[in-house]
Amino acid sequence: MIRTRIDIRGSLIIGNEVSIDINCIFEGKVELASNVKIGANCILKNCYISDNVEIKPNTIIEDAIIGENCSVGPFARIRPGTTMHKDSHVGNFVEMKKTTLGEGSKAGHLTYLGDTLIGKNVNVGAGTITCNYDGVNKAQTIINDNAFIGSNSSLVAPVTIGETATIAAGSVITKEVEKEDLSIARGKQRNVKNWQRPVKK
């Protein structure tokens, strides 16, 4: 099923049982395998979408490969050099660039993954970012199989997270975390009694 309000600006190859909702734009060479569902307002450029993938509304995918049974979006941005392996998932307001997301891995929301190699069955918590740019050069973050990245973590590249390691929420990670370790990298909390809030002048 293809809605009438779509824009094809190049080559679009479509498999069987594909659904494309309204206001989608296809640029360059795009291939959709079978049983693909594209939500409204998506932009796809020079990408391959494998079988049984759902691209949710308002998602942008460019120069990327999306593996079988993946879901992307809504409001996700998949930038050049990204590969999602089968059964992986990225949710709303997730951006990936030059990143490999391993089989069964997921980043549900509000995350930036740049120059990152992610293994299988990794959970990336909300608000996580890879700090891949020092102002001059880019560096890589490696997250091995079965790692768990707590919400609101910053991974300062170059850095490696070991297999089955856990990163506590709110941590800033600057050194290697070894296999099965728990890493907690937070400033100490200080509570001020009877704090007087500023008042409007």
Secondary structure, DSSP 4 states (H G I P E B T S, - for coil): -B-S--EEEEEEEE-SS-EE-TT-EEEEEEEE-TT-EE-TT-EEEEEEE-TT-EE-SS-EEESEEE-TT-EE-SS-EE-TTEEE-TT-EEEEEEEEES-EE-TT-EEEEEEEEESEEE-TT-EE-TT-EEE-B-SS-B--EEE-TT-EE-TT-EEESSEEE-TT-EE-TT-EE-S-B-TT-EE---PPP-PPTTPPPP---
